[in-house]
């Protein structure tokens, strides 16, 4: 019985280490060429308050080059919506499979 407990504890430890190792790996991004790009509008509240900064997005791009989804990785909340709105209209080059792209939008008044 004690041996079974030791084996189960060892298996749990190995499983925990495996899971942590898998989670620690950084997301790799492709670099598909941008075909058309729309500049984001500068939100009025951000202009009035002299808010500047960079919005970082993770963008999933379909095989046809259109944006499928965006995920916010960072940025000022006053600027995020404008960045997402613009990036959703971008077109990337076609590819054989979906890719995930890292995008940064700089806002400077």
Residue, then its C-alpha position, 0 to 999 in steps of 0.5 A: x500500500x505504501x508503494x502505491x502511494x509513493x508511485x502515485x505521488x511521483x506520478x503527480x509530481x511528474x504531471x505537475x512538472x510537465x504541465x508547468x513546462x508546457x505553460x512556460x513556453x512563450x507563444x510563437x508568432x508568425x510574420x505574415x505580410x500586411x496587405x492593407x492597413x487602416x490607421x486607428x482613430x484617436x479617441x477624443x477622450x484620449x486626445x483631451x487627456x493627452x493619453x499616449x501609449x501602445x496597445x499590444x494585440x494577439x491577432x488570429x488571421x484566417x487563411x484568406x488574410x482576414x482577421x478572425x479574432x483579436x486578444x488584448x495583451x496590454x495597453x491603455x483601456x482608453x485606446x484598446x477599442x480603437x486599436x481593435x476596431x482598426x486591426x479587425x479591418x486589416x488584411x494580411x497575405x494569404x497563407x495555407x493555414x491560420x496564423x497568430x500575429x503579434x501587433x502593436x499599435x502606437x498612439x501618440x498625441 
